[in-house]
Structure formats: C-alpha cells, structure tokens
Amino acid sequence: MPETASRTSGTVNSCACDQVSFPSDLRLKLATPSALSRSTHSRIGVGLAGGFYPAPHRYELYLSESCPLSLRIAITLDLLGLKESVATTLLTHPAGTPEAFASLRRAYEATEHHYEGPLTAPALCDRWSGRIVSNDTPDILRDLAGLLSGHSAGRPSTLRPPTLAAEIDALRDLLDRDVTPSARPAELSAALELLDCQLGSRPYVLGESLTAADVDAWVALTRLDPAGALCSYPRLQDYVRRLGDHPAFRAATR
C-alpha cells in the first residue's frame, strides 16, 4: 500500500466489538481506561475551528491486521483511491520493532495530557498536530467517503450515496449484531436469509452498484465458516468469491 509504514506492535485481544485494544506500555496489561480510550469523536470538516480540515498527506490511519473494522477501512481506502494520500500503519506483533506502538501511544498522549488508558485501533491521526482525530470506525468511514476523498454534498460519493446512507448504516448495525461467529443461530440465519434475498435480483446488496454496504457485508461474511454457516447459501458464497476477486478486496486481505 503506497505510503504505508510497515511498523509493528502488539495486540492484547480482538474482542467481539471488532475493536482492538493495546496496552499503554509494553508490559502487556491494561491500564485504567479514561474517557478517551472508549471513544474519540472528532470529524474531518466538522467544526473547522478545531483544525481538522481535509488535506492530502495530512492524516494517518492505525490499523490492526486482526481487526475486521481495520479490514473495512483498508478496502474503503483502496476503493476511494486514497492509498496515496492517507498513510497507514499496520499494528501486528511486538516481536518486530515497537515504533508503530510507540507512535500510536504518542498520538493518544498528545490528545489527552497524561493519558494512561489502553489504546484502540482503528484510529485516525492528524499528522500535523500528532493528535487522534477519531477512533470511532463509522465516523472514520464516513469521513473517508466524504471530504477526504474530495466528495461533498454537491459531489456525493458513489461508495456512500446520500440516498442510501440510512440503509448503509442500518445494514452495518445488522451485520455487527447478527452476522458474527458468536451470533445466535436464529438471528444469524435470519440475517443471512435477508442478504441472500437482497442478492436475488441484483449484483450488490443495495442495488446495481458497489457501495460501503458491500464492504461491510463481505467482511462480515468472510468471518463465518463457509462450509458451515454459508453452506446453504450458494448465492452468498458466489458473492463472497466475486468480491474477493476485486483488486481492492484482494489487496487488503494479503
């Protein structure tokens, strides 16, 4: 990925909420979390007095290879053509160098004085100030599809068209709740039936064009056992294979 730093760090766990937590030091223990560790919700282009306006090469994303949310963001970056203008740092294992981990810790500390809580990824960082802009993945995805990709109300993104924004968000909530390896069988089956029905007369889950909903759906479906949960849904299996052949999806999973 262009302008991608191959720095590495260590993860503590990958929890059901799909967000990865990192310790605040290298001793692999969680410190007492502060409000910042739970969520930071600044936005690009919202409240410009805060300084977070769009500019090429200004922002950096910290992603974890074990995190489905990070996979969603990596695919979205490629689909939007942002790999050249938004840097990414992949957080993996402490056996390599600790530079990525130390860099993420500095960003949290720059955002909150004397910060001692656990670190979370995905996280969007402002390289000019060194501060965390947001560690809320839905907000990050909206900002990537919006001003960071050069789209606005007058020039909407095809990945997140305004007419489908509510449906994209509703489907994301459904996927995060019911299409997971730990979902109850009845809820999982109902959600898969809905997706299968959506694909009965269209190539993508919300119509004729690929949208952010397909990124969410593909990542959720690939977490399931294809020989188990998807065995009764050949249409969903074909959908997973078809999107997996797309360059943006294939590159993000390497």
Secondary structure, DSSP 8 states (H G I E B T S, - for coil): -TTEE------SEE-TTS-EEE-SSTT-------HHHH--B--TTSSGGGS----TT-EEEEEETT-HHHHHHHHHHHHTT-TTTSEEEEE--TTS-SHHHHHHHHHHHHHSTT--S-EEESEEEETTTTEEEE--HHHHHHHHHTGGGT-BTTB--SSS-GGGHHHHHHHHHHHHHHSSTTS-HHHHHHHHHHHHHHTSSSSBTTBSS--HHHHHHHHHHHTS-TTTTTTT-HHHHHHHHHHHTSHHHHHHT-
